[in-house]
Amino acid sequence: MGATGDLAHRKLIPALYNLGIDHLLPHGFSIVGFARQDHEHEDFRQDLRDAVNTYSRHGRTNAEVWNSFAEGLFFLQADFGDAKCYKQLADLLDRIDHERGTQGNCIYYLATPPTVISQITHMLGEAGLVTPSATGEHWTRIVVEKPFGFDLTSAQTLNRDLLQVFHEDQIYRIDHYLGKETVQNILVFRFANGLFEPIWNRSYVDSVQITVAEDLGIDRRGGYYEGAGALRDMVQSHMLQLLTLTAMEPPVALDANAVRDEKVKVLRAVVPFSEEAFSRNIVRGQYGPGWIGGKDVPGYRSEAGVNPESSTETYVALKTYVDNWRWAGVPFYLRHGKRLPKKETEIAVSFKRAPLALFQHLDANSMTPNVLAMRIQPDEGMSLKFVAKVPGQGIEIQPVHMDFLYGSSFARQSPEAYERLLHDVMLGDSTLFTRRDEVEAEWSIITPILQYWQGQQPSAFPNYAAGTWGPEAAAKLMSCDGRSWRQV
Ligand SMILES: NC(=O)c1ccc[n+]([C@@H]2O[C@H](COP(=O)([O-])OP(=O)(O)OC[C@H]3O[C@@H](n4cnc5c(N)ncnc54)[C@H](OP(=O)(O)O)[C@@H]3O)[C@@H](O)[C@H]2O)c1
């Protein structure tokens, strides 16, 4: 659903083709595009080939793989609200089942505006296109893109609508961040090594910083971003997911429900913001005109599709706590912004200083705390900062880094996040997808902030220039605690 859209072209179809290259698609695998534009099967195939040529990590299509992949591509011109189109879809799926031996198993991928999710779900149910089973001989599954709702109430409504037609184990709420290798590596790093877990708690950890910095603005997505903002777009989903993976307890098993049970516990332990904390521990910002990568760039309010007096935030920084046995008292600082100086996503765990300041007579700046930084993108890897003696007479100390880089340790390209996730949906593994209670717990954290902001129009927007590290108030949020944001 939505096969003519941006997501399908840039991510989904190239990811499926890449799975074909890696021999991970089953025999007879077929795709039916279901969208409004008028296409013959053949020009739909050509259109997608152009997309794969442009966006696949393997570069231009391999003729043999493409031809076999393209034999399974079909298009149905449709309107999501028209019951007749679902009847045509049922007929086409039936024909494909017989001609290509696909045996009736079906995944509905909703690469559509979020406003039509309930409608499509209802129509699929009415048309008899949903089997009651997520596994076994004959199954149907549904994948729903983010954003999943725009606040707690709308997410609950969406869940209710989906669950009227599908069982929870048939629903895959996608957050593509969870498909990234380095995000999954957080679990491996924490739970497959004996070294770090004993110190991964309030006795040894001073604070955690999670940064998702973007140098890009809003591209052509002004219409969407105006209604979303940085808090909904990035913090509600991706950043809270990074927080849960960093803070969760070891799951009893590596299955979908055991992992998600632990993640939900973290979200439930996040301390709700008090009236005072709203103004003291949360900062929002919006970029004005500035300079990035040698180019002048416009302010947010001058971007296409944006209200010239917009109060939508393009930057958020906040401090929160996970109030449980492991993390009580350890601040988690989260920041995300558009048009910051560089693109960088990392989780940095800062450890407490050595208990005895044996070297306190030395330059205080050299005695920086140990930091373990997990870099999600770009230059995926990890870095451990500690201090070492500078060679020479006497004692001089300097911070040094021990680095692990994915790219140089494994001479192999990582699959794209969507490849991993689409493959998991086909296998019926929902570990990397968000469960109903998880998404609602995320919104329970975010919605009170949105409500507080609604009553407090920002007076000073824009409050940071494009190409800088965000508003002054964000630096103050840290300096009040005697800390500073990491220079990523
Ligand atoms: N693009 C991204 O990078 C990205 C990243 C993360 C999440 N997402 C999410 O993915 C979803 C899709 O995003 P997108 O950027 O691909 O959107 P898009 O480019 O606007 O595509 C929307 C698709 O839905 C179809 N459509 C809309 N209304 C329809 C109707 N009434 N009947 C039939 N078809 C209809 C459109 O068909 P026609 O073109 O034929 O009208 C088009 O194929 C959104 O929920 C978005 O938030 C997107």
The ligand as an SDF file (V2000), in Angstrom:
LIG
                    3D

 48 52  0  0  0  0  0  0  0  0999 V2000
    9.7800    8.7630    3.2090 N   0  0  0  0  0  0  0  0  0  0  0  0
   10.5090    8.4190    4.2480 C   0  0  0  0  0  0  0  0  0  0  0  0
   11.7530    8.4990    4.2580 O   0  0  0  0  0  0  0  0  0  0  0  0
    9.8590    7.8660    5.4880 C   0  0  0  0  0  0  0  0  0  0  0  0
   10.6750    7.5120    6.5870 C   0  0  0  0  0  0  0  0  0  0  0  0
   10.0720    6.9510    7.7190 C   0  0  0  0  0  0  0  0  0  0  0  0
    8.7010    6.7840    7.7400 C   0  0  0  0  0  0  0  0  0  0  0  0
    7.9430    7.1600    6.6630 N   0  0  0  0  0  0  0  0  0  0  0  0
    6.4990    6.9280    6.7440 C   0  0  0  0  0  0  0  0  0  0  0  0
    6.0990    6.1040    5.6710 O   0  0  0  0  0  0  0  0  0  0  0  0
    4.8070    6.4420    5.2220 C   0  0  0  0  0  0  0  0  0  0  0  0
    4.8580    6.7490    3.7320 C   0  0  0  0  0  0  0  0  0  0  0  0
    5.7090    7.8570    3.5260 O   0  0  0  0  0  0  0  0  0  0  0  0
    6.0970    8.3740    2.0690 P   0  0  0  0  0  0  0  0  0  0  0  0
    7.1210    9.4270    2.2850 O   0  0  0  0  0  0  0  0  0  0  0  0
    6.4010    7.2630    1.1640 O   0  0  0  0  0  0  0  0  0  0  0  0
    4.7190    9.0610    1.6130 O   0  0  0  0  0  0  0  0  0  0  0  0
    4.3110    9.5110    0.1350 P   0  0  0  0  0  0  0  0  0  0  0  0
    5.5060    9.7070   -0.7170 O   0  0  0  0  0  0  0  0  0  0  0  0
    3.3700   10.6490    0.3090 O   0  0  0  0  0  0  0  0  0  0  0  0
    3.5090    8.2510   -0.4280 O   0  0  0  0  0  0  0  0  0  0  0  0
    2.2030    7.9520   -0.0380 C   0  0  0  0  0  0  0  0  0  0  0  0
    1.6980    6.7890   -0.8510 C   0  0  0  0  0  0  0  0  0  0  0  0
    0.3340    6.5280   -0.4620 O   0  0  0  0  0  0  0  0  0  0  0  0
   -0.4820    6.5290   -1.6240 C   0  0  0  0  0  0  0  0  0  0  0  0
   -1.8170    7.0680   -1.2840 N   0  0  0  0  0  0  0  0  0  0  0  0
   -2.1080    8.1120   -0.4780 C   0  0  0  0  0  0  0  0  0  0  0  0
   -3.4370    8.2620   -0.3700 N   0  0  0  0  0  0  0  0  0  0  0  0
   -4.0010    7.2840   -1.1300 C   0  0  0  0  0  0  0  0  0  0  0  0
   -5.3220    6.8720   -1.3960 C   0  0  0  0  0  0  0  0  0  0  0  0
   -6.3890    7.5090   -0.8910 N   0  0  0  0  0  0  0  0  0  0  0  0
   -5.5300    5.8060   -2.1820 N   0  0  0  0  0  0  0  0  0  0  0  0
   -4.4860    5.1410   -2.7210 C   0  0  0  0  0  0  0  0  0  0  0  0
   -3.1800    5.4670   -2.5040 N   0  0  0  0  0  0  0  0  0  0  0  0
   -2.9620    6.5280   -1.7140 C   0  0  0  0  0  0  0  0  0  0  0  0
    0.2350    7.4090   -2.6090 C   0  0  0  0  0  0  0  0  0  0  0  0
   -0.2050    7.0250   -3.8910 O   0  0  0  0  0  0  0  0  0  0  0  0
   -0.1550    8.0180   -5.1680 P   0  0  0  0  0  0  0  0  0  0  0  0
    1.2450    8.5400   -5.2290 O   0  0  0  0  0  0  0  0  0  0  0  0
   -0.4590    7.1000   -6.2620 O   0  0  0  0  0  0  0  0  0  0  0  0
   -1.1490    9.0890   -4.8950 O   0  0  0  0  0  0  0  0  0  0  0  0
    1.6820    7.0160   -2.3540 C   0  0  0  0  0  0  0  0  0  0  0  0
    1.9580    5.8160   -2.9910 O   0  0  0  0  0  0  0  0  0  0  0  0
    4.3840    7.6240    6.0820 C   0  0  0  0  0  0  0  0  0  0  0  0
    3.6550    7.1350    7.1870 O   0  0  0  0  0  0  0  0  0  0  0  0
    5.6960    8.2020    6.5670 C   0  0  0  0  0  0  0  0  0  0  0  0
    5.5650    8.8810    7.7840 O   0  0  0  0  0  0  0  0  0  0  0  0
    8.4860    7.6900    5.5480 C   0  0  0  0  0  0  0  0  0  0  0  0
  1  2  1  0
  2  3  2  0
  2  4  1  0
  4  5  1  0
  4 48  2  0
  5  6  2  0
  6  7  1  0
  7  8  2  0
  8  9  1  0
  8 48  1  0
  9 10  1  0
  9 46  1  0
 10 11  1  0
 11 12  1  0
 11 44  1  0
 12 13  1  0
 13 14  1  0
 14 15  2  0
 14 16  1  0
 14 17  1  0
 17 18  1  0
 18 19  2  0
 18 20  1  0
 18 21  1  0
 21 22  1  0
 22 23  1  0
 23 24  1  0
 23 42  1  0
 24 25  1  0
 25 26  1  0
 25 36  1  0
 26 27  1  0
 26 35  1  0
 27 28  2  0
 28 29  1  0
 29 30  1  0
 29 35  2  0
 30 31  1  0
 30 32  2  0
 32 33  1  0
 33 34  2  0
 34 35  1  0
 36 37  1  0
 36 42  1  0
 37 38  1  0
 38 39  2  0
 38 40  1  0
 38 41  1  0
 42 43  1  0
 44 45  1  0
 44 46  1  0
 46 47  1  0
M  CHG  2   8   1  16  -1
M  END
$$$$
